[in-house]
Amino acid sequence: MRAAATWNQPSVRVPRVAARRDAWGLYLLLTVALAPIVVPPGPGQTAIVDLFNLIAIPVFVVTLLATRRSIVVPFLVPVFLIGVASLVATVNAESPSVALFTMAQDTYLFVWFVVLVNLLRDHRDGTAFRTAWMWVANAVALYGLFTVLSHGGSSIMDLARPKGVRALATFSNPNMFADYLVVSFFIALSLGGEVGRLVRLGSLALLFTALVATKSNGGLMALGVGLAVWMLARAWTMRLPATALLALGLLGGSLALGSVWLVKGMGFGSSELDAFESESLLKRAGHSSEDRMKIWTNLLRTYARKPAGIGPGNSRLVELSIEQRVRRESLLSKEAHNDYLGYLVERGPLGLLGMLAIKVEAFYWIVRWWNRRRKGGHRSGGAVAAAAIAGLVATSVHSFTVEMLHFRHAWLFLAVVCSLDGMVFRWGGRASRAGGDADEPDLPQAAVA
């Protein structure tokens, strides 16, 4: 008897979508391995992955012209707005050469992003790609922990101290490393059902420990907000009733408010909490926020004089008075340490609008992909959608304390988001096209002939 008879329906053969394996697949895996290695920097802040891109991007363009195939270009309108705003702001630039160099860097990153999107969505193995990302992130995290413990940290508990060596790993500063760890955390979460639970949980624990070692309060805050969004997004992808989602949100809010009332109103655990704050990296929050507020106030004063923008990359060239200075050795300002303020001050309101449009469009790509899967009768993919949404929220929150749009791993993550509808995943041990086409339903195994 055919197994399909159990379901009282005709036998349906689910087409297996084979993942493409060629030289471009090796290039993508090499990109995952090299993207987090940005030290030592080369000329013009180049990294080792850029050397391979100097070959890969022209080859891709030649192949594109030879085959005359169409390509997908996400964020085209937002990037056009940013480009126009950048050119206008360059008129007011303190250093036009710095502005032009910054725009050249932006152009390179966007072209690389477009290449990645079109390669990834060409039936590439999305499971292998994200699994490789997880293992590379684990290796980088281990290296970061090793460098801290071997240069002043006597135990794991010292990682959370307010003072001491901060983890850098293969990055130029701890905040960049923290952003990479946050993104990688949600990449690991997206592998639910595709890798073993123990492997996934071990990776999450390792990435979190390394994040603590960076002593980045912005990174920890971004991860916390991202996890809260992930729980809601996961409940949405599991199709829980709206009343259940509302009840879950109210329960979480009640517990949070109750905890604050117990500590602040009743004094329960206040002394222990104060001791923990004074002996942990939370103590750094006050000093860090004070420095950033000074930077932001100075830049807003400059923006009031030049509302069209001061030119890309020119925020660190603003000259300050002695009482306003943020560097002991110089009267020049620092970078904005805030994507939103940085784009507003350097490129004007139009530039900020373009940057926000990139984030909105990225969310649209995920929601559209998940809705197509759901309407096509697919049951898998919810973990990927929830993790992608949470990862975007986390990085958007982290953008309040760092300028992450020039991080290579940030564009690599956006490329994954914009390629979901073309990649192939191995859910439940079999390949499935991620686009959610109606002729490839995720039927129970018993219904497969």
C-alpha positions as a Markdown table, in Angstrom:
| # | Residue | x | y | z |
|---|---|---|---|---|
| 1 | Met | 0.0 | 0.0 | 0.0 |
| 2 | Arg | 1.3 | 3.5 | -0.9 |
| 3 | Ala | 2.0 | 5.6 | 2.1 |
| 4 | Ala | -0.1 | 8.4 | 0.6 |
| 5 | Ala | -3.2 | 6.4 | 1.1 |
| 6 | Thr | -2.9 | 7.1 | 4.8 |
| 7 | Trp | -3.8 | 10.7 | 4.1 |
| 8 | Asn | -6.7 | 9.9 | 1.7 |
| 9 | Gln | -5.3 | 12.0 | -1.0 |
| 10 | Pro | -3.5 | 11.5 | -4.3 |
| 11 | Ser | 0.2 | 10.9 | -4.3 |
| 12 | Val | 2.1 | 14.2 | -4.7 |
| 13 | Arg | 5.8 | 14.2 | -5.7 |
| 14 | Val | 7.6 | 17.1 | -4.2 |
| 15 | Pro | 10.3 | 18.3 | -6.6 |
| 16 | Arg | 13.7 | 18.3 | -5.0 |
| 17 | Val | 15.5 | 21.6 | -5.7 |
| 18 | Ala | 19.2 | 20.9 | -6.0 |
| 19 | Ala | 21.6 | 23.5 | -4.6 |
| 20 | Arg | 24.0 | 24.9 | -7.1 |
| 21 | Arg | 27.7 | 23.9 | -6.5 |
| 22 | Asp | 30.3 | 25.8 | -8.5 |
| 23 | Ala | 33.2 | 28.2 | -8.1 |
| 24 | Trp | 30.8 | 30.9 | -7.0 |
| 25 | Gly | 29.7 | 28.7 | -4.1 |
| 26 | Leu | 33.3 | 28.5 | -3.0 |
| 27 | Tyr | 33.6 | 32.2 | -3.3 |
| 28 | Leu | 30.6 | 32.7 | -1.0 |
| 29 | Leu | 32.0 | 30.4 | 1.6 |
| 30 | Leu | 35.3 | 32.2 | 1.4 |
| 31 | Thr | 33.5 | 35.5 | 1.9 |
| 32 | Val | 31.9 | 34.2 | 5.1 |
| 33 | Ala | 35.3 | 33.2 | 6.4 |
| 34 | Leu | 37.1 | 36.4 | 5.5 |
| 35 | Ala | 34.5 | 39.1 | 6.1 |
| 36 | Pro | 35.2 | 39.3 | 9.9 |
| 37 | Ile | 38.9 | 39.7 | 9.3 |
| 38 | Val | 39.6 | 43.4 | 9.1 |
| 39 | Val | 43.0 | 43.7 | 10.8 |
| 40 | Pro | 45.6 | 44.5 | 9.9 |
| 41 | Pro | 44.0 | 47.1 | 7.7 |
| 42 | Gly | 45.4 | 47.7 | 4.2 |
| 43 | Pro | 45.6 | 50.9 | 2.3 |
| 44 | Gly | 42.3 | 52.9 | 2.5 |
| 45 | Gln | 41.1 | 50.7 | 5.3 |
| 46 | Thr | 40.8 | 47.7 | 3.0 |
| 47 | Ala | 40.6 | 44.1 | 4.3 |
| 48 | Ile | 41.7 | 40.8 | 3.0 |
| 49 | Val | 38.2 | 40.0 | 1.5 |
| 50 | Asp | 38.5 | 43.1 | -0.6 |
| 51 | Leu | 41.5 | 41.6 | -2.5 |
| 52 | Phe | 39.3 | 38.6 | -3.6 |
| 53 | Asn | 36.5 | 41.1 | -4.5 |
| 54 | Leu | 38.8 | 42.9 | -6.9 |
| 55 | Ile | 38.7 | 39.7 | -8.9 |
| 56 | Ala | 35.2 | 38.4 | -8.2 |
| 57 | Ile | 33.3 | 41.6 | -9.0 |
| 58 | Pro | 34.8 | 42.2 | -12.5 |
| 59 | Val | 34.3 | 38.5 | -13.3 |
| 60 | Phe | 30.7 | 38.7 | -12.2 |
| 61 | Val | 30.1 | 41.7 | -14.4 |
| 62 | Val | 31.7 | 40.1 | -17.4 |
| 63 | Thr | 29.7 | 36.9 | -16.9 |
| 64 | Leu | 26.5 | 39.0 | -16.5 |
| 65 | Leu | 27.2 | 40.8 | -19.8 |
| 66 | Ala | 28.0 | 37.6 | -21.6 |
| 67 | Thr | 24.8 | 35.7 | -20.5 |
| 68 | Arg | 22.6 | 38.8 | -20.6 |
| 69 | Arg | 20.7 | 37.6 | -17.5 |
| 70 | Ser | 18.7 | 40.0 | -15.4 |
| 71 | Ile | 19.8 | 40.9 | -11.9 |
| 72 | Val | 18.0 | 42.0 | -8.7 |
| 73 | Val | 19.1 | 45.4 | -7.2 |
| 74 | Pro | 17.6 | 45.9 | -3.8 |
| 75 | Phe | 17.6 | 49.3 | -2.1 |
| 76 | Leu | 18.0 | 51.1 | -5.5 |
| 77 | Val | 15.8 | 54.0 | -4.7 |
| 78 | Pro | 17.2 | 54.5 | -1.1 |
| 79 | Val | 20.8 | 54.4 | -2.4 |
| 80 | Phe | 19.9 | 56.9 | -5.1 |
| 81 | Leu | 18.6 | 59.3 | -2.4 |
| 82 | Ile | 21.7 | 58.8 | -0.3 |
| 83 | Gly | 23.9 | 59.4 | -3.4 |
| 84 | Val | 22.1 | 62.7 | -4.3 |
| 85 | Ala | 22.2 | 63.9 | -0.6 |
| 86 | Ser | 25.9 | 63.0 | -0.4 |
| 87 | Leu | 26.8 | 65.0 | -3.5 |
| 88 | Val | 24.9 | 68.0 | -2.2 |
| 89 | Ala | 26.5 | 67.8 | 1.2 |
| 90 | Thr | 30.0 | 67.7 | -0.4 |
| 91 | Val | 29.6 | 71.3 | -1.3 |
| 92 | Asn | 29.8 | 72.2 | 2.4 |
| 93 | Ala | 32.5 | 69.6 | 3.2 |
| 94 | Glu | 35.5 | 70.6 | 5.3 |
| 95 | Ser | 37.5 | 68.1 | 3.2 |
| 96 | Pro | 35.9 | 67.3 | -0.2 |
| 97 | Ser | 38.6 | 64.6 | -0.7 |
| 98 | Val | 37.4 | 62.8 | 2.4 |
| 99 | Ala | 33.8 | 63.0 | 1.2 |
| 100 | Leu | 34.6 | 61.6 | -2.2 |
| 101 | Phe | 36.7 | 58.8 | -0.6 |
| 102 | Thr | 33.8 | 57.9 | 1.7 |
| 103 | Met | 31.3 | 57.9 | -1.3 |
| 104 | Ala | 33.7 | 55.6 | -3.1 |
| 105 | Gln | 33.7 | 53.2 | -0.2 |
| 106 | Asp | 29.9 | 53.3 | -0.1 |
| 107 | Thr | 29.7 | 52.6 | -3.8 |
| 108 | Tyr | 32.1 | 49.6 | -3.5 |
| 109 | Leu | 30.1 | 48.1 | -0.6 |
| 110 | Phe | 26.8 | 48.5 | -2.4 |
| 111 | Val | 28.2 | 46.9 | -5.6 |
| 112 | Trp | 29.6 | 44.0 | -3.6 |
| 113 | Phe | 26.2 | 43.7 | -1.8 |
| 114 | Val | 24.4 | 43.4 | -5.2 |
| 115 | Val | 26.8 | 40.7 | -6.4 |
| 116 | Leu | 26.2 | 38.8 | -3.2 |
| 117 | Val | 22.5 | 39.0 | -3.5 |
| 118 | Asn | 22.4 | 37.7 | -7.0 |
| 119 | Leu | 24.8 | 34.9 | -6.3 |
| 120 | Leu | 23.0 | 33.8 | -3.1 |
| 121 | Arg | 19.5 | 33.8 | -4.6 |
| 122 | Asp | 20.7 | 31.6 | -7.6 |
| 123 | His | 19.6 | 28.4 | -5.9 |
| 124 | Arg | 22.5 | 28.5 | -3.4 |
| 125 | Asp | 22.6 | 26.2 | -0.4 |
| 126 | Gly | 21.3 | 28.6 | 2.3 |
| 127 | Thr | 21.7 | 26.1 | 5.1 |
| 128 | Ala | 25.4 | 25.5 | 4.3 |
| 129 | Phe | 26.0 | 29.2 | 4.0 |
| 130 | Arg | 24.5 | 30.0 | 7.4 |
| 131 | Thr | 26.1 | 27.0 | 9.0 |
| 132 | Ala | 29.5 | 28.1 | 7.8 |
| 133 | Trp | 28.8 | 31.6 | 9.2 |
| 134 | Met | 28.0 | 30.1 | 12.6 |
| 135 | Trp | 31.2 | 28.0 | 12.7 |
| 136 | Val | 33.3 | 31.0 | 11.6 |
| 137 | Ala | 31.7 | 33.2 | 14.2 |
| 138 | Asn | 32.4 | 30.5 | 16.8 |
| 139 | Ala | 36.1 | 30.5 | 15.8 |
| 140 | Val | 36.3 | 34.3 | 15.9 |
| 141 | Ala | 34.6 | 34.3 | 19.3 |
| 142 | Leu | 37.0 | 31.8 | 20.7 |
| 143 | Tyr | 40.0 | 33.8 | 19.4 |
| 144 | Gly | 38.5 | 36.9 | 21.0 |
| 145 | Leu | 38.1 | 35.2 | 24.4 |
| 146 | Phe | 41.6 | 33.7 | 24.2 |
| 147 | Thr | 43.2 | 37.2 | 23.6 |
| 148 | Val | 41.4 | 38.6 | 26.6 |
| 149 | Leu | 42.1 | 35.8 | 29.0 |
| 150 | Ser | 45.8 | 35.7 | 27.9 |
| 151 | His | 46.2 | 39.5 | 28.3 |
| 152 | Gly | 45.0 | 40.4 | 31.8 |
| 153 | Gly | 41.9 | 38.3 | 32.4 |
| 154 | Ser | 42.5 | 35.6 | 35.0 |
| 155 | Ser | 39.1 | 34.0 | 34.8 |
| 156 | Ile | 35.8 | 33.9 | 32.9 |
| 157 | Met | 34.2 | 36.1 | 35.6 |
| 158 | Asp | 36.7 | 38.9 | 34.8 |
| 159 | Leu | 35.2 | 39.3 | 31.3 |
| 160 | Ala | 32.2 | 41.1 | 32.8 |
| 161 | Arg | 34.3 | 43.6 | 34.9 |
| 162 | Pro | 33.9 | 47.3 | 34.1 |
| 163 | Lys | 37.7 | 47.6 | 33.5 |
| 164 | Gly | 40.2 | 45.5 | 31.8 |
| 165 | Val | 41.0 | 44.3 | 28.3 |
| 166 | Arg | 38.1 | 44.4 | 25.8 |
| 167 | Ala | 37.8 | 41.7 | 23.2 |
| 168 | Leu | 38.7 | 42.7 | 19.7 |
| 169 | Ala | 39.4 | 39.4 | 18.0 |
| 170 | Thr | 39.9 | 40.1 | 14.3 |
| 171 | Phe | 38.2 | 43.5 | 14.3 |
| 172 | Ser | 39.6 | 47.0 | 14.7 |
| 173 | Asn | 37.5 | 47.9 | 17.7 |
| 174 | Pro | 35.3 | 46.2 | 20.3 |
| 175 | Asn | 32.0 | 47.7 | 19.1 |
| 176 | Met | 32.5 | 46.4 | 15.6 |
| 177 | Phe | 33.2 | 42.9 | 17.1 |
| 178 | Ala | 30.1 | 43.2 | 19.2 |
| 179 | Asp | 28.0 | 44.0 | 16.2 |
| 180 | Tyr | 29.3 | 41.0 | 14.4 |
| 181 | Leu | 28.6 | 38.8 | 17.4 |
| 182 | Val | 25.0 | 40.1 | 17.6 |
| 183 | Val | 24.4 | 39.4 | 13.9 |
| 184 | Ser | 26.0 | 35.9 | 14.2 |
| 185 | Phe | 23.8 | 35.2 | 17.3 |
| 186 | Phe | 20.7 | 35.5 | 15.2 |
| 187 | Ile | 22.3 | 33.6 | 12.3 |
| 188 | Ala | 22.7 | 30.7 | 14.7 |
| 189 | Leu | 19.1 | 31.1 | 15.9 |
| 190 | Ser | 17.9 | 30.8 | 12.3 |
| 191 | Leu | 19.3 | 27.3 | 12.0 |
| 192 | Gly | 16.6 | 25.8 | 14.1 |
| 193 | Gly | 15.8 | 22.3 | 12.7 |
| 194 | Glu | 18.8 | 22.4 | 10.3 |
| 195 | Val | 21.6 | 21.8 | 12.9 |
| 196 | Gly | 21.5 | 19.9 | 16.2 |
| 197 | Arg | 20.1 | 21.6 | 19.2 |
| 198 | Leu | 23.2 | 21.0 | 21.4 |
| 199 | Val | 25.4 | 22.5 | 18.6 |
| 200 | Arg | 23.1 | 25.5 | 18.3 |
| 201 | Leu | 22.8 | 26.2 | 22.0 |
| 202 | Gly | 26.6 | 25.8 | 22.5 |
| 203 | Ser | 27.2 | 28.3 | 19.7 |
| 204 | Leu | 24.7 | 30.8 | 21.2 |
| 205 | Ala | 26.4 | 30.5 | 24.7 |
| 206 | Leu | 29.9 | 31.0 | 23.1 |
| 207 | Leu | 28.8 | 34.0 | 21.1 |
| 208 | Phe | 27.1 | 35.6 | 24.2 |
| 209 | Thr | 30.2 | 35.1 | 26.3 |
| 210 | Ala | 32.4 | 36.7 | 23.7 |
| 211 | Leu | 29.8 | 39.6 | 23.5 |
| 212 | Val | 30.2 | 40.1 | 27.2 |
| 213 | Ala | 34.0 | 40.2 | 26.8 |
| 214 | Thr | 33.7 | 43.1 | 24.4 |
| 215 | Lys | 32.2 | 45.1 | 27.3 |
| 216 | Ser | 29.9 | 46.8 | 24.7 |
| 217 | Asn | 26.7 | 48.0 | 26.4 |
| 218 | Gly | 25.3 | 48.9 | 23.1 |
| 219 | Gly | 25.8 | 45.4 | 21.8 |
| 220 | Leu | 24.2 | 43.8 | 24.9 |
| 221 | Met | 21.2 | 46.2 | 24.6 |
| 222 | Ala | 20.8 | 45.4 | 20.9 |
| 223 | Leu | 20.9 | 41.7 | 21.7 |
| 224 | Gly | 18.3 | 42.1 | 24.5 |
| 225 | Val | 15.9 | 44.0 | 22.3 |
| 226 | Gly | 16.5 | 41.6 | 19.4 |
| 227 | Leu | 15.7 | 38.6 | 21.6 |
| 228 | Ala | 12.4 | 40.2 | 22.8 |
| 229 | Val | 11.5 | 40.8 | 19.1 |
| 230 | Trp | 12.6 | 37.3 | 18.2 |
| 231 | Met | 10.1 | 35.7 | 20.7 |
| 232 | Leu | 7.3 | 37.8 | 19.3 |
| 233 | Ala | 8.3 | 37.1 | 15.7 |
| 234 | Arg | 8.7 | 33.3 | 16.4 |
| 235 | Ala | 5.2 | 33.3 | 17.9 |
| 236 | Trp | 3.9 | 35.0 | 14.8 |
| 237 | Thr | 5.6 | 32.5 | 12.4 |
| 238 | Met | 4.2 | 29.7 | 14.5 |
| 239 | Arg | 0.8 | 31.2 | 13.8 |
| 240 | Leu | -0.2 | 31.6 | 17.4 |
| 241 | Pro | -3.6 | 33.4 | 17.9 |
| 242 | Ala | -3.5 | 37.2 | 18.3 |
| 243 | Thr | -5.0 | 36.9 | 21.7 |
| 244 | Ala | -2.1 | 34.6 | 22.8 |
| 245 | Leu | 0.4 | 37.1 | 21.5 |
| 246 | Leu | -1.3 | 39.9 | 23.4 |
| 247 | Ala | -1.4 | 37.8 | 26.5 |
| 248 | Leu | 2.3 | 37.0 | 26.2 |
| 249 | Gly | 3.1 | 40.6 | 25.7 |
| 250 | Leu | 1.0 | 41.7 | 28.7 |
| 251 | Leu | 2.6 | 38.9 | 30.8 |
| 252 | Gly | 6.1 | 40.0 | 29.9 |
| 253 | Gly | 5.3 | 43.7 | 30.6 |
| 254 | Ser | 3.7 | 42.9 | 33.9 |
| 255 | Leu | 6.8 | 40.9 | 35.0 |
| 256 | Ala | 9.1 | 43.7 | 34.0 |
| 257 | Leu | 7.0 | 46.4 | 35.8 |
| 258 | Gly | 6.7 | 44.1 | 38.9 |
| 259 | Ser | 10.4 | 43.6 | 39.1 |
| 260 | Val | 11.1 | 47.4 | 38.8 |
| 261 | Trp | 8.5 | 48.0 | 41.5 |
| 262 | Leu | 10.0 | 45.4 | 43.9 |
| 263 | Val | 13.5 | 46.9 | 43.4 |
| 264 | Lys | 12.8 | 50.6 | 43.3 |
| 265 | Gly | 9.6 | 50.8 | 45.4 |
| 266 | Met | 10.1 | 48.1 | 48.0 |
| 267 | Gly | 13.9 | 48.0 | 48.0 |
| 268 | Phe | 14.1 | 44.2 | 47.5 |
| 269 | Gly | 17.6 | 43.3 | 46.1 |
| 270 | Ser | 18.5 | 47.0 | 45.6 |
| 271 | Ser | 21.9 | 46.6 | 47.5 |
| 272 | Glu | 22.7 | 43.5 | 45.5 |
| 273 | Leu | 21.8 | 45.2 | 42.3 |
| 274 | Asp | 23.9 | 48.2 | 43.1 |
| 275 | Ala | 26.9 | 46.0 | 43.9 |
| 276 | Phe | 26.4 | 44.0 | 40.7 |
| 277 | Glu | 26.2 | 47.3 | 38.6 |
| 278 | Ser | 29.3 | 48.7 | 40.2 |
| 279 | Glu | 31.3 | 45.5 | 39.6 |
| 280 | Ser | 30.1 | 44.7 | 36.1 |
| 281 | Leu | 30.4 | 46.3 | 32.7 |
| 282 | Leu | 27.2 | 48.2 | 33.4 |
| 283 | Lys | 29.3 | 50.7 | 35.2 |
| 284 | Arg | 30.7 | 51.7 | 31.8 |
| 285 | Ala | 27.3 | 52.8 | 30.6 |
| 286 | Gly | 27.3 | 56.2 | 32.4 |
| 287 | His | 30.8 | 57.1 | 31.1 |
| 288 | Ser | 30.0 | 56.0 | 27.6 |
| 289 | Ser | 26.7 | 57.8 | 27.3 |
| 290 | Glu | 28.3 | 61.0 | 28.6 |
| 291 | Asp | 31.0 | 60.9 | 25.9 |
| 292 | Arg | 28.5 | 60.2 | 23.2 |
| 293 | Met | 26.2 | 63.0 | 24.3 |
| 294 | Lys | 29.1 | 65.4 | 24.1 |
| 295 | Ile | 29.8 | 64.2 | 20.5 |
| 296 | Trp | 26.2 | 64.4 | 19.5 |
| 297 | Thr | 25.7 | 67.8 | 21.0 |
| 298 | Asn | 28.7 | 69.2 | 19.1 |
| 299 | Leu | 27.5 | 67.7 | 15.8 |
| 300 | Leu | 24.0 | 69.0 | 16.2 |
| 301 | Arg | 25.4 | 72.5 | 16.7 |
| 302 | Thr | 27.3 | 72.0 | 13.4 |
| 303 | Tyr | 24.2 | 70.7 | 11.7 |
| 304 | Ala | 22.3 | 73.8 | 12.8 |
| 305 | Arg | 24.8 | 75.9 | 10.7 |
| 306 | Lys | 24.8 | 73.5 | 7.7 |
| 307 | Pro | 21.4 | 71.8 | 7.5 |
| 308 | Ala | 22.3 | 70.4 | 4.0 |
| 309 | Gly | 25.0 | 68.3 | 5.6 |
| 310 | Ile | 28.8 | 68.7 | 6.2 |
| 311 | Gly | 29.9 | 66.0 | 3.7 |
| 312 | Pro | 30.2 | 62.2 | 4.1 |
| 313 | Gly | 33.0 | 61.2 | 6.5 |
| 314 | Asn | 33.5 | 64.8 | 7.6 |
| 315 | Ser | 32.0 | 64.5 | 11.1 |
| 316 | Arg | 35.5 | 63.7 | 12.5 |
| 317 | Leu | 36.9 | 66.9 | 11.0 |
| 318 | Val | 34.7 | 69.4 | 12.8 |
| 319 | Glu | 36.9 | 71.7 | 14.8 |
| 320 | Leu | 35.7 | 72.4 | 18.4 |
| 321 | Ser | 36.5 | 74.9 | 21.0 |
| 322 | Ile | 38.6 | 73.9 | 24.0 |
| 323 | Glu | 35.6 | 73.5 | 26.3 |
| 324 | Gln | 33.7 | 71.4 | 23.8 |
| 325 | Arg | 36.6 | 69.1 | 22.8 |
| 326 | Val | 36.2 | 65.3 | 23.1 |
| 327 | Arg | 39.8 | 64.4 | 22.4 |
| 328 | Arg | 42.6 | 65.3 | 24.8 |
| 329 | Glu | 45.2 | 65.5 | 22.1 |
| 330 | Ser | 43.1 | 67.3 | 19.4 |
| 331 | Leu | 40.3 | 69.9 | 18.9 |
| 332 | Leu | 38.8 | 67.8 | 16.2 |
| 333 | Ser | 35.5 | 66.0 | 16.8 |
| 334 | Lys | 35.0 | 62.2 | 16.8 |
| 335 | Glu | 32.8 | 60.2 | 14.4 |
| 336 | Ala | 29.1 | 60.3 | 15.3 |
| 337 | His | 28.9 | 56.8 | 16.8 |
| 338 | Asn | 25.3 | 56.9 | 15.6 |
| 339 | Asp | 24.1 | 55.9 | 12.1 |
| 340 | Tyr | 21.0 | 58.1 | 12.3 |
| 341 | Leu | 22.7 | 61.2 | 13.5 |
| 342 | Gly | 25.7 | 60.6 | 11.3 |
| 343 | Tyr | 23.6 | 60.4 | 8.2 |
| 344 | Leu | 21.6 | 63.5 | 9.2 |
| 345 | Val | 24.7 | 65.7 | 10.0 |
| 346 | Glu | 26.9 | 64.5 | 7.2 |
| 347 | Arg | 24.3 | 64.0 | 4.3 |
| 348 | Gly | 21.3 | 66.0 | 5.5 |
| 349 | Pro | 17.6 | 65.0 | 5.8 |
| 350 | Leu | 17.5 | 63.3 | 2.4 |
| 351 | Gly | 20.4 | 61.1 | 3.3 |
| 352 | Leu | 18.8 | 60.1 | 6.6 |
| 353 | Leu | 15.5 | 59.3 | 4.7 |
| 354 | Gly | 17.5 | 57.0 | 2.3 |
| 355 | Met | 19.1 | 55.2 | 5.2 |
| 356 | Leu | 15.8 | 54.6 | 7.0 |
| 357 | Ala | 14.3 | 53.4 | 3.7 |
| 358 | Ile | 17.0 | 50.7 | 3.5 |
| 359 | Lys | 15.9 | 49.4 | 6.9 |
| 360 | Val | 12.2 | 49.5 | 6.0 |
| 361 | Glu | 12.8 | 47.7 | 2.6 |
| 362 | Ala | 14.9 | 45.0 | 4.3 |
| 363 | Phe | 11.9 | 44.2 | 6.6 |
| 364 | Tyr | 9.7 | 44.1 | 3.6 |
| 365 | Trp | 11.9 | 41.5 | 1.9 |
| 366 | Ile | 11.5 | 39.2 | 4.9 |
| 367 | Val | 7.8 | 39.6 | 5.4 |
| 368 | Arg | 7.1 | 39.1 | 1.7 |
| 369 | Trp | 9.2 | 35.9 | 1.7 |
| 370 | Trp | 7.5 | 34.5 | 4.7 |
| 371 | Asn | 4.0 | 35.4 | 3.5 |
| 372 | Arg | 4.7 | 33.6 | 0.2 |
| 373 | Arg | 5.8 | 30.5 | 2.0 |
| 374 | Arg | 2.8 | 30.6 | 4.2 |
| 375 | Lys | 0.3 | 31.1 | 1.3 |
| 376 | Gly | 2.1 | 28.3 | -0.6 |
| 377 | Gly | 1.4 | 25.8 | 2.2 |
| 378 | His | 4.9 | 25.6 | 3.5 |
| 379 | Arg | 5.4 | 24.8 | 7.2 |
| 380 | Ser | 9.1 | 25.4 | 7.5 |
| 381 | Gly | 11.1 | 28.6 | 7.5 |
| 382 | Gly | 9.6 | 30.3 | 10.5 |
| 383 | Ala | 12.9 | 30.1 | 12.4 |
| 384 | Val | 14.7 | 31.9 | 9.5 |
| 385 | Ala | 12.1 | 34.6 | 9.2 |
| 386 | Ala | 11.9 | 35.3 | 13.0 |
| 387 | Ala | 15.7 | 35.4 | 13.3 |
| 388 | Ala | 16.1 | 37.7 | 10.3 |
| 389 | Ile | 13.5 | 40.1 | 11.7 |
| 390 | Ala | 15.1 | 40.1 | 15.1 |
| 391 | Gly | 18.6 | 40.5 | 13.6 |
| 392 | Leu | 17.5 | 43.6 | 11.7 |
| 393 | Val | 15.8 | 45.0 | 14.8 |
| 394 | Ala | 19.0 | 44.4 | 16.9 |
| 395 | Thr | 21.3 | 46.0 | 14.3 |
| 396 | Ser | 18.9 | 48.9 | 14.0 |
| 397 | Val | 19.1 | 49.4 | 17.8 |
| 398 | His | 22.8 | 49.1 | 17.7 |
| 399 | Ser | 22.9 | 51.8 | 15.1 |
| 400 | Phe | 22.1 | 54.3 | 17.9 |
| 401 | Thr | 25.6 | 53.8 | 19.4 |
| 402 | Val | 27.8 | 52.7 | 16.4 |
| 403 | Glu | 28.0 | 53.5 | 12.7 |
| 404 | Met | 27.5 | 50.0 | 11.3 |
| 405 | Leu | 26.7 | 50.7 | 7.6 |
| 406 | His | 30.4 | 50.6 | 6.7 |
| 407 | Phe | 30.8 | 47.2 | 8.4 |
| 408 | Arg | 31.3 | 44.4 | 5.8 |
| 409 | His | 29.4 | 41.8 | 7.8 |
| 410 | Ala | 26.4 | 44.2 | 8.0 |
| 411 | Trp | 26.1 | 44.2 | 4.2 |
| 412 | Leu | 26.7 | 40.4 | 4.1 |
| 413 | Phe | 23.7 | 40.0 | 6.5 |
| 414 | Leu | 21.5 | 42.2 | 4.4 |
| 415 | Ala | 22.5 | 40.2 | 1.4 |
| 416 | Val | 21.2 | 37.0 | 3.1 |
| 417 | Val | 18.0 | 38.8 | 4.0 |
| 418 | Cys | 17.4 | 39.9 | 0.4 |
| 419 | Ser | 18.2 | 36.4 | -1.0 |
| 420 | Leu | 15.8 | 34.3 | 1.0 |
| 421 | Asp | 13.4 | 33.9 | -1.9 |
| 422 | Gly | 16.1 | 32.2 | -4.1 |
| 423 | Met | 18.2 | 30.1 | -1.7 |
| 424 | Val | 17.7 | 26.4 | -1.1 |
| 425 | Phe | 17.4 | 25.1 | 2.4 |
| 426 | Arg | 17.6 | 21.6 | 3.9 |
| 427 | Trp | 14.7 | 21.4 | 6.3 |
| 428 | Gly | 13.9 | 18.0 | 7.7 |
| 429 | Gly | 16.7 | 16.4 | 5.7 |
| 430 | Arg | 15.4 | 17.4 | 2.2 |
| 431 | Ala | 16.0 | 20.3 | 0.0 |
| 432 | Ser | 13.3 | 22.9 | -0.4 |
| 433 | Arg | 13.2 | 26.1 | -2.5 |
| 434 | Ala | 12.9 | 29.1 | -0.2 |
| 435 | Gly | 10.7 | 31.1 | -2.4 |
| 436 | Gly | 7.5 | 29.4 | -1.3 |
| 437 | Asp | 6.2 | 28.4 | -4.8 |
| 438 | Ala | 2.9 | 26.8 | -4.8 |
| 439 | Asp | 4.2 | 23.7 | -6.7 |
| 440 | Glu | 6.6 | 22.9 | -3.9 |
| 441 | Pro | 4.5 | 22.5 | -0.8 |
| 442 | Asp | 6.1 | 21.3 | 2.5 |
| 443 | Leu | 3.8 | 18.2 | 2.8 |
| 444 | Pro | 4.2 | 15.6 | 5.5 |
| 445 | Gln | 6.7 | 12.9 | 4.6 |
| 446 | Ala | 3.9 | 10.3 | 4.4 |
| 447 | Ala | 2.4 | 12.2 | 1.5 |
| 448 | Val | 5.5 | 12.0 | -0.6 |
| 449 | Ala | 5.4 | 9.2 | -3.2 |
